[in-house]
Amino acid sequence: MNEEFIKNETSTSNTDNNKFARDVVVIGAGITGLTTAFNLLKGDKTVLVLEKDSRVGGQIKTYNDKGFIYESGPNTGVISNPEVAELFEALAPECKIQTGNKKAKKRLIWKGANFKPLPSGIISGLTTPLFSFSDKMRILGEPFRKKGINPNESIADMVRRRMGESYLDYACDPFLSGVYAGNPETLVTKYALPKLYNLEQNYGSFIKGSFALSGKHKTERDKKATKDIFSAEGGLETLPKAIASAVGKDNISLNVKDINIEPYNGGWRIRYNTPEEVVEITAANIVTTVGAYELKNLLPFVENEQMKYISSLEYAPVLQAAVGLSFIDQNDYMAFGGLVPSIEKRNVLGILYPSACFDGRAPEDCVLFSFFLGGKKNHTLLEMSDENIRALIEKNLDTMLYIPDTASVKFIKLFRHKYAIPQYEASTKERLEAIESIQKNFNGLFLAGNIRDGIGMADRIKQATNIAKEIISRS
Ligand SMILES: Cc1cc2nc3c(=O)[nH]c(=O)nc-3n(C[C@H](O)[C@H](O)[C@H](O)COP(=O)(O)OP(=O)(O)OC[C@H]3O[C@@H](n4cnc5c(N)ncnc54)[C@H](O)[C@@H]3O)c2cc1C
């Protein structure tokens, strides 16, 4: 490479006696990378975000088409930690949080020939046709069952042990299809559902633990975390776009190719190509937010022996279909959506009802559905042709949603995600240990993103906030 054509960024770092051009370079402009940069800038750090794509948002992408607003990636998150609420507070009024309609709270589970409500209380829990009579009786003994001792126990084994087979089939399996597109037999509770794992470990039982936590004192900040679902007004992509606008154009570089990172002078030297030039920059810290499958190329200086525990992380592929219908009454589809147990063999993981959850997602007399197909158990489905997928969805509109004859399909848009959701399976312990050891060996390197700390948007926001805090507190 001809050194004359390399643009060198000048030293502007606030730390290390201006030894580095930036305090932090963040790789990836998804929700994790942008939130990290946003918080670092608030803490007076200099930041540059490098993104290979021509847009910000990563997996979060919204389409605005013929009066419909639909998503190709996530549809909703849960305000499960205060960091989510605080991010929206900080971005207002440019980005307004949209919480789910109260009328559309019902969760449905497919059994036999239709969707049935997931029980939400003791009475409905006893009368629901979803679970067997013996398991309903068995659940009464859950608080008295011994706690598990295997930290690598699968979610399936744990649920079988504590609650019974019908809870596994008609509650746990569809829930995991909805969250992980995963398989309860291979997902490990400790890593995939840490809150549930901790309930058993800390209180001896899910029921006892839930009661104990509900009676615990909450600070005003804790109260910002709720079970409400969220999107953003105008669609989820408004969120990363607003963060990017706050971070500022000068601090984000899009269309970046061939990033080369190497340890340099106690920090990092990063070279990359933009469509116009080759750039070289130095930084005190690097935060990566890319998938496990990208890290080996990005960090060639990490020994294969360590990287293999990260590269081996499996992802569930997901096909999402946004389906717009006209001449149909939203009131007939007033729910969060329905999930489909694998045992029912329907070739569908679940169907969300976004226009029921959020106002303004479909024109009048129209309804928007979002179908999720594929997943860990049915990954070959993504290889089906568009034509066959559309036929499958049209069939399920009739045989699962029972749409009226008067309704008409306006569009079916298909989005394939080869690396949709990382699976926190038995290899997780080794992966987390490898990440920790790499970070220890290479000062100022942070491996973030959904390779650890949770797969949902709320987890991403929390992790990014914490990493920014850690970097700020170190200097
Ligand atoms: C179909 C689907 C449905 C989902 N549903 C939900 C849901 O309902 N609720 C929920 O909370 N979460 C959901 N998620 C998960 C959620 O979308 C993700 O956890 C989150 O968006 C990941 O954000 P991130 O910034 O960590 O990663 P990403 O969004 O993947 O961002 C990483 C960025 O890094 C860039 N990049 C990669 N490699 C390089 C490189 N070499 N150089 C430069 N840049 C690079 C990418 O282009 C990307 O922009 C869903 C995900 C999918 C795919």
The ligand as a Tripos MOL2 file, in Angstrom:
@<TRIPOS>MOLECULE
LIG
   53    58     1     0     0
SMALL
NO_CHARGES

@<TRIPOS>ATOM
      1 C1        -35.1680  -11.3980   12.8950 C.3       1 LIG1
      2 C2        -34.7420  -10.8510   14.2310 C.ar      1 LIG1
      3 C3        -35.6950  -10.6490   15.2180 C.ar      1 LIG1
      4 C4        -35.3330  -10.1310   16.4510 C.ar      1 LIG1
      5 N1        -36.3010   -9.9020   17.3830 N.ar      1 LIG1
      6 C5        -35.9890   -9.2570   18.5260 C.ar      1 LIG1
      7 C6        -37.0120   -8.8430   19.4160 C.ar      1 LIG1
      8 O1        -38.2020   -9.0830   19.1730 O.2       1 LIG1
      9 N2        -36.6560   -8.1790   20.5410 N.ar      1 LIG1
     10 C7        -35.3450   -7.8760   20.8250 C.ar      1 LIG1
     11 O2        -35.0830   -7.2440   21.8580 O.2       1 LIG1
     12 N3        -34.3530   -8.2610   19.9940 N.ar      1 LIG1
     13 C8        -34.6410   -8.9350   18.8580 C.ar      1 LIG1
     14 N4        -33.6570   -9.2910   17.9810 N.ar      1 LIG1
     15 C9        -32.2540   -9.1020   18.3960 C.3       1 LIG1
     16 C10       -31.7860   -7.6580   18.2140 C.3       1 LIG1
     17 O3        -32.1780   -7.1760   16.9730 O.3       1 LIG1
     18 C11       -30.2680   -7.6470   18.3210 C.3       1 LIG1
     19 O4        -29.8240   -8.1890   19.5520 O.3       1 LIG1
     20 C12       -29.6560   -6.2600   18.2250 C.3       1 LIG1
     21 O5        -30.2680   -5.4680   17.2280 O.3       1 LIG1
     22 C13       -28.1770   -6.4590   17.9520 C.3       1 LIG1
     23 O6        -27.5540   -5.2170   17.9620 O.3       1 LIG1
     24 P1        -25.9740   -5.1210   17.8570 P.3       1 LIG1
     25 O7        -25.6350   -3.7020   17.6850 O.co2     1 LIG1
     26 O8        -25.3520   -5.8550   18.9810 O.co2     1 LIG1
     27 O9        -25.5900   -5.9540   16.5430 O.3       1 LIG1
     28 P2        -25.9390   -5.6230   15.0290 P.3       1 LIG1
     29 O10       -27.2460   -4.9830   14.9080 O.co2     1 LIG1
     30 O11       -25.6970   -6.8760   14.2790 O.co2     1 LIG1
     31 O12       -24.8300   -4.5380   14.6470 O.3       1 LIG1
     32 C14       -23.5200   -4.8850   14.3380 C.3       1 LIG1
     33 C15       -23.0540   -3.9190   13.2570 C.3       1 LIG1
     34 O13       -21.6890   -4.2150   12.9440 O.3       1 LIG1
     35 C16       -21.5130   -4.1020   11.5400 C.3       1 LIG1
     36 N5        -20.3550   -4.9080   11.1760 N.ar      1 LIG1
     37 C17       -20.2470   -6.2590   11.1590 C.ar      1 LIG1
     38 N6        -19.0140   -6.6310   10.7780 N.ar      1 LIG1
     39 C18       -18.3120   -5.4920   10.5630 C.ar      1 LIG1
     40 C19       -16.9790   -5.2200   10.1610 C.ar      1 LIG1
     41 N7        -16.1120   -6.2060    9.8930 N.pl3     1 LIG1
     42 N8        -16.6060   -3.9330   10.0130 N.ar      1 LIG1
     43 C20       -17.4670   -2.9170   10.2840 C.ar      1 LIG1
     44 N9        -18.7500   -3.1220   10.6750 N.ar      1 LIG1
     45 C21       -19.1640   -4.3910   10.8130 C.ar      1 LIG1
     46 C22       -22.8230   -4.6240   10.9740 C.3       1 LIG1
     47 O14       -23.0180   -4.1810    9.6510 O.3       1 LIG1
     48 C23       -23.8360   -4.0420   11.9650 C.3       1 LIG1
     49 O15       -24.2920   -2.7790   11.5650 O.3       1 LIG1
     50 C24       -33.9750   -9.8270   16.7290 C.ar      1 LIG1
     51 C25       -33.0030  -10.0480   15.7370 C.ar      1 LIG1
     52 C26       -33.3820  -10.5450   14.5010 C.ar      1 LIG1
     53 C27       -32.3420  -10.7520   13.4360 C.3       1 LIG1
@<TRIPOS>BOND
     1     1     2 1
     2     2     3 ar
     3     2    52 ar
     4     3     4 ar
     5     4     5 ar
     6     4    50 ar
     7     5     6 ar
     8     6     7 ar
     9     6    13 1
    10     7     8 2
    11     7     9 ar
    12     9    10 ar
    13    10    11 2
    14    10    12 ar
    15    12    13 ar
    16    13    14 ar
    17    14    15 1
    18    14    50 ar
    19    15    16 1
    20    16    17 1
    21    16    18 1
    22    18    19 1
    23    18    20 1
    24    20    21 1
    25    20    22 1
    26    22    23 1
    27    23    24 1
    28    24    25 2
    29    24    26 1
    30    24    27 1
    31    27    28 1
    32    28    29 2
    33    28    30 1
    34    28    31 1
    35    31    32 1
    36    32    33 1
    37    33    34 1
    38    33    48 1
    39    34    35 1
    40    35    36 1
    41    35    46 1
    42    36    37 ar
    43    36    45 ar
    44    37    38 ar
    45    38    39 ar
    46    39    40 ar
    47    39    45 ar
    48    40    41 1
    49    40    42 ar
    50    42    43 ar
    51    43    44 ar
    52    44    45 ar
    53    46    47 1
    54    46    48 1
    55    48    49 1
    56    50    51 ar
    57    51    52 ar
    58    52    53 1
@<TRIPOS>SUBSTRUCTURE
     1 LIG1         1 GROUP 0 **** ****
